[in-house]
Amino acid sequence: MEALLPIVVQVITGIIGGQAVGAAVQQAAMSQLPKILSGAIGGVAGGTILGTLLGGAGGDPAAGGALGGLLGDAVGGVGGGAILSAIVGIIMNSVSKR
């Protein structure tokens, strides 16, 4: 269960980041399914990258504390979900204009 919690946090916060970008940026206008999928994938990627950079990969509570690990997962998830959703939205927008 301890290994699953960071992934769940990353997916949920990634979806939140993807939805926020979809609402804020008109170039990223796309339907709900691409926003959810790109947000979830970007959230896991962003959370993993941030966790690795902060040295918390492996989930060792002594390395940064459980709260610090979850906070890093949440921040990385939101950022990764927002970035990937924006990229996917821009690509979908440019393809649909052709």
N, CA and C atoms as a LAMMPS dump frame, in Angstrom:
ITEM: TIMESTEP
0
ITEM: NUMBER OF ATOMS
294
ITEM: BOX BOUNDS ff ff ff
-5.0000000000000000e+02 5.0000000000000000e+02
-5.0000000000000000e+02 5.0000000000000000e+02
-5.0000000000000000e+02 5.0000000000000000e+02
ITEM: ATOMS id mol type element x y z
1 1 1 N 0.823 -1.198 0
2 1 2 C 0 0 0
3 1 3 C 0.864 1.258 0
4 2 1 N 2.018 1.194 0.683
5 2 2 C 2.888 2.359 0.748
6 2 3 C 3.477 2.701 -0.608
7 3 1 N 3.646 1.7 -1.461
8 3 2 C 4.195 1.957 -2.797
9 3 3 C 3.135 2.518 -3.727
10 4 1 N 1.867 2.247 -3.446
11 4 2 C 0.782 2.696 -4.306
12 4 3 C 0.347 4.133 -4.014
13 5 1 N 0.48 4.58 -2.792
14 5 2 C 0.022 5.916 -2.404
15 5 3 C 0.674 7.046 -3.207
16 6 1 N 1.997 7.049 -3.404
17 6 2 C 2.581 8.13 -4.212
18 6 3 C 2.053 8.163 -5.642
19 7 1 N 1.814 6.999 -6.232
20 7 2 C 1.297 6.959 -7.605
21 7 3 C -0.119 7.506 -7.658
22 8 1 N -0.935 7.167 -6.681
23 8 2 C -2.305 7.675 -6.632
24 8 3 C -2.296 9.199 -6.477
25 9 1 N -1.438 9.699 -5.601
26 9 2 C -1.327 11.152 -5.409
27 9 3 C -0.877 11.82 -6.699
28 10 1 N 0.102 11.24 -7.393
29 10 2 C 0.609 11.813 -8.637
30 10 3 C -0.466 11.821 -9.717
31 11 1 N -1.237 10.74 -9.831
32 11 2 C -2.288 10.669 -10.85
33 11 3 C -3.366 11.713 -10.566
34 12 1 N -3.832 11.783 -9.331
35 12 2 C -4.909 12.725 -8.987
36 12 3 C -4.455 14.175 -9.165
37 13 1 N -3.268 14.5 -8.677
38 13 2 C -2.804 15.877 -8.823
39 13 3 C -2.45 16.195 -10.281
40 14 1 N -2.012 15.189 -11.027
41 14 2 C -1.762 15.393 -12.455
42 14 3 C -3.042 15.719 -13.204
43 15 1 N -4.121 15.035 -12.871
44 15 2 C -5.418 15.331 -13.495
45 15 3 C -5.865 16.738 -13.126
46 16 1 N -5.651 17.133 -11.89
47 16 2 C -6 18.498 -11.464
48 16 3 C -5.189 19.522 -12.253
49 17 1 N -3.89 19.271 -12.406
50 17 2 C -3.051 20.188 -13.191
51 17 3 C -3.479 20.252 -14.646
52 18 1 N -3.827 19.105 -15.222
53 18 2 C -4.292 19.085 -16.607
54 18 3 C -5.603 19.833 -16.792
55 19 1 N -6.509 19.684 -15.85
56 19 2 C -7.782 20.405 -15.924
57 19 3 C -7.572 21.912 -15.77
58 20 1 N -6.652 22.292 -14.895
59 20 2 C -6.381 23.714 -14.687
60 20 3 C -5.817 24.353 -15.95
61 21 1 N -4.893 23.669 -16.603
62 21 2 C -4.326 24.207 -17.845
63 21 3 C -5.386 24.263 -18.931
64 22 1 N -6.219 23.232 -19.009
65 22 2 C -7.283 23.223 -20.012
66 22 3 C -8.259 24.373 -19.824
67 23 1 N -8.501 24.752 -18.579
68 23 2 C -9.407 25.856 -18.306
69 23 3 C -8.744 27.21 -18.512
70 24 1 N -7.44 27.28 -18.267
71 24 2 C -6.751 28.565 -18.31
72 24 3 C -6.224 28.93 -19.696
73 25 1 N -5.792 27.953 -20.456
74 25 2 C -5.149 28.223 -21.739
75 25 3 C -6.093 27.816 -22.866
76 26 1 N -6.457 28.761 -23.681
77 26 2 C -7.376 28.468 -24.775
78 26 3 C -6.725 27.627 -25.863
79 27 1 N -5.407 27.705 -26.006
80 27 2 C -4.724 26.887 -27.004
81 27 3 C -4.771 25.413 -26.627
82 28 1 N -4.973 25.121 -25.375
83 28 2 C -5.024 23.742 -24.92
84 28 3 C -6.463 23.232 -24.876
85 29 1 N -7.36 23.868 -25.645
86 29 2 C -8.755 23.463 -25.662
87 29 3 C -8.872 22.065 -26.259
88 30 1 N -9.325 21.128 -25.447
89 30 2 C -9.512 19.757 -25.884
90 30 3 C -10.593 19.126 -25.017
91 31 1 N -11.061 17.956 -25.423
92 31 2 C -12.113 17.296 -24.659
93 31 3 C -11.563 16.747 -23.344
94 32 1 N -12.444 16.216 -22.536
95 32 2 C -12.062 15.769 -21.202
96 32 3 C -11.112 14.578 -21.215
97 33 1 N -11.332 13.611 -22.108
98 33 2 C -10.499 12.408 -22.097
99 33 3 C -9.018 12.707 -22.332
100 34 1 N -8.651 13.502 -23.341
101 34 2 C -7.219 13.819 -23.479
102 34 3 C -6.657 14.606 -22.295
103 35 1 N -7.462 15.483 -21.692
104 35 2 C -6.982 16.224 -20.519
105 35 3 C -6.737 15.292 -19.341
106 36 1 N -7.647 14.346 -19.145
107 36 2 C -7.5 13.412 -18.03
108 36 3 C -6.299 12.502 -18.249
109 37 1 N -6.193 11.931 -19.45
110 37 2 C -5.09 11.006 -19.725
111 37 3 C -3.734 11.708 -19.689
112 38 1 N -3.632 12.85 -20.351
113 38 2 C -2.344 13.543 -20.355
114 38 3 C -2.009 14.077 -18.966
115 39 1 N -3.008 14.5 -18.22
116 39 2 C -2.764 14.954 -16.854
117 39 3 C -2.273 13.827 -15.958
118 40 1 N -2.896 12.65 -16.081
119 40 2 C -2.497 11.511 -15.253
120 40 3 C -1.09 11.037 -15.609
121 41 1 N -0.808 10.908 -16.901
122 41 2 C 0.518 10.457 -17.335
123 41 3 C 1.577 11.489 -16.955
124 42 1 N 1.285 12.755 -17.21
125 42 2 C 2.222 13.81 -16.848
126 42 3 C 2.419 13.918 -15.346
127 43 1 N 1.358 13.652 -14.589
128 43 2 C 1.464 13.692 -13.134
129 43 3 C 2.406 12.631 -12.59
130 44 1 N 2.283 11.411 -13.12
131 44 2 C 3.176 10.337 -12.673
132 44 3 C 4.614 10.648 -13.09
133 45 1 N 4.785 11.12 -14.317
134 45 2 C 6.136 11.445 -14.786
135 45 3 C 6.737 12.594 -13.978
136 46 1 N 5.969 13.653 -13.794
137 46 2 C 6.471 14.809 -13.043
138 46 3 C 6.766 14.477 -11.595
139 47 1 N 5.89 13.703 -10.963
140 47 2 C 6.12 13.308 -9.58
141 47 3 C 7.335 12.42 -9.429
142 48 1 N 7.529 11.522 -10.387
143 48 2 C 8.693 10.642 -10.352
144 48 3 C 9.986 11.423 -10.552
145 49 1 N 9.966 12.329 -11.514
146 49 2 C 11.167 13.138 -11.779
147 49 3 C 11.505 14.017 -10.577
148 50 1 N 10.502 14.679 -10.022
149 50 2 C 10.752 15.544 -8.866
150 50 3 C 11.214 14.725 -7.672
151 51 1 N 10.616 13.553 -7.478
152 51 2 C 11.029 12.695 -6.382
153 51 3 C 12.468 12.233 -6.525
154 52 1 N 12.864 11.937 -7.761
155 52 2 C 14.239 11.524 -8.008
156 52 3 C 15.202 12.682 -7.773
157 53 1 N 14.825 13.866 -8.222
158 53 2 C 15.696 15.03 -8.041
159 53 3 C 15.855 15.407 -6.575
160 54 1 N 14.803 15.205 -5.803
161 54 2 C 14.861 15.545 -4.377
162 54 3 C 15.464 14.428 -3.545
163 55 1 N 15.77 13.296 -4.187
164 55 2 C 16.376 12.196 -3.461
165 55 3 C 15.398 11.339 -2.716
166 56 1 N 14.114 11.508 -2.982
167 56 2 C 13.106 10.72 -2.28
168 56 3 C 12.653 9.503 -3.04
169 57 1 N 13.307 9.154 -4.133
170 57 2 C 12.917 7.971 -4.89
171 57 3 C 13.181 6.737 -4.043
172 58 1 N 12.202 5.914 -3.937
173 58 2 C 12.333 4.745 -3.081
174 58 3 C 11.44 4.865 -1.858
175 59 1 N 10.909 6.045 -1.613
176 59 2 C 9.945 6.238 -0.553
177 59 3 C 10.488 6.056 0.853
178 60 1 N 11.736 6.323 1.09
179 60 2 C 12.325 6.178 2.412
180 60 3 C 11.861 7.338 3.291
181 61 1 N 11.047 7.065 4.315
182 61 2 C 10.562 8.158 5.163
183 61 3 C 11.684 8.91 5.856
184 62 1 N 12.804 8.25 6.14
185 62 2 C 13.916 8.921 6.809
186 62 3 C 14.606 9.919 5.887
187 63 1 N 14.442 9.738 4.554
188 63 2 C 15.106 10.631 3.602
189 63 3 C 14.46 12.003 3.569
190 64 1 N 13.153 12.074 3.705
191 64 2 C 12.527 13.384 3.651
192 64 3 C 11.237 13.452 4.421
193 65 1 N 10.889 12.397 5.091
194 65 2 C 9.647 12.368 5.829
195 65 3 C 8.494 12.005 4.917
196 66 1 N 7.488 11.376 5.485
197 66 2 C 6.344 10.935 4.686
198 66 3 C 5.594 12.129 4.105
199 67 1 N 5.421 13.178 4.888
200 67 2 C 4.71 14.353 4.392
201 67 3 C 5.495 15.045 3.29
202 68 1 N 6.803 15.146 3.447
203 68 2 C 7.636 15.751 2.416
204 68 3 C 7.586 14.962 1.121
205 69 1 N 7.547 13.644 1.226
206 69 2 C 7.448 12.798 0.043
207 69 3 C 6.13 12.987 -0.668
208 70 1 N 5.036 13.038 0.077
209 70 2 C 3.722 13.246 -0.53
210 70 3 C 3.594 14.655 -1.102
211 71 1 N 4.19 15.627 -0.437
212 71 2 C 4.155 16.99 -0.949
213 71 3 C 4.922 17.082 -2.266
214 72 1 N 6.067 16.418 -2.337
215 72 2 C 6.835 16.377 -3.582
216 72 3 C 6.072 15.673 -4.687
217 73 1 N 5.368 14.589 -4.338
218 73 2 C 4.543 13.886 -5.317
219 73 3 C 3.423 14.786 -5.826
220 74 1 N 2.814 15.537 -4.917
221 74 2 C 1.707 16.409 -5.307
222 74 3 C 2.184 17.563 -6.191
223 75 1 N 3.267 18.197 -5.804
224 75 2 C 3.799 19.313 -6.594
225 75 3 C 4.268 18.833 -7.968
226 76 1 N 4.999 17.726 -7.977
227 76 2 C 5.445 17.158 -9.249
228 76 3 C 4.286 16.704 -10.106
229 77 1 N 3.249 16.172 -9.47
230 77 2 C 2.067 15.73 -10.207
231 77 3 C 1.326 16.872 -10.87
232 78 1 N 1.113 17.937 -10.126
233 78 2 C 0.422 19.099 -10.693
234 78 3 C 1.235 19.7 -11.833
235 79 1 N 2.53 19.882 -11.594
236 79 2 C 3.394 20.466 -12.629
237 79 3 C 3.492 19.598 -13.865
238 80 1 N 3.721 18.31 -13.661
239 80 2 C 3.841 17.401 -14.796
240 80 3 C 2.546 17.272 -15.575
241 81 1 N 1.427 17.189 -14.861
242 81 2 C 0.133 17.109 -15.527
243 81 3 C -0.191 18.362 -16.317
244 82 1 N 0.142 19.502 -15.74
245 82 2 C -0.117 20.769 -16.432
246 82 3 C 0.754 20.908 -17.677
247 83 1 N 2.022 20.562 -17.552
248 83 2 C 2.938 20.71 -18.692
249 83 3 C 2.556 19.773 -19.823
250 84 1 N 2.325 18.501 -19.509
251 84 2 C 1.991 17.557 -20.573
252 84 3 C 0.641 17.872 -21.193
253 85 1 N -0.335 18.292 -20.406
254 85 2 C -1.641 18.66 -20.963
255 85 3 C -1.533 19.87 -21.886
256 86 1 N -0.709 20.827 -21.522
257 86 2 C -0.507 21.991 -22.386
258 86 3 C 0.136 21.585 -23.707
259 87 1 N 1.132 20.714 -23.637
260 87 2 C 1.805 20.257 -24.859
261 87 3 C 0.834 19.49 -25.751
262 88 1 N 0.063 18.578 -25.148
263 88 2 C -0.904 17.802 -25.933
264 88 3 C -1.97 18.716 -26.526
265 89 1 N -2.431 19.691 -25.76
266 89 2 C -3.437 20.626 -26.271
267 89 3 C -2.931 21.456 -27.431
268 90 1 N -1.713 21.917 -27.351
269 90 2 C -1.133 22.712 -28.439
270 90 3 C -0.972 21.854 -29.686
271 91 1 N -0.507 20.618 -29.504
272 91 2 C -0.346 19.722 -30.65
273 91 3 C -1.704 19.4 -31.277
274 92 1 N -2.697 19.1 -30.455
275 92 2 C -4.033 18.798 -30.989
276 92 3 C -4.627 20.001 -31.705
277 93 1 N -4.389 21.19 -31.172
278 93 2 C -4.891 22.416 -31.787
279 93 3 C -4.233 22.662 -33.135
280 94 1 N -2.927 22.434 -33.218
281 94 2 C -2.225 22.672 -34.493
282 94 3 C -2.604 21.622 -35.526
283 95 1 N -2.848 20.4 -35.11
284 95 2 C -3.244 19.341 -36.05
285 95 3 C -4.662 19.599 -36.56
286 96 1 N -5.533 20.079 -35.711
287 96 2 C -6.922 20.312 -36.127
288 96 3 C -7.053 21.499 -37.072
289 97 1 N -6.083 22.406 -37.099
290 97 2 C -6.127 23.557 -37.993
291 97 3 C -5.729 23.205 -39.41
292 98 1 N -5.11 22.051 -39.612
293 98 2 C -4.662 21.668 -40.95
294 98 3 C -5.762 21.164 -41.796
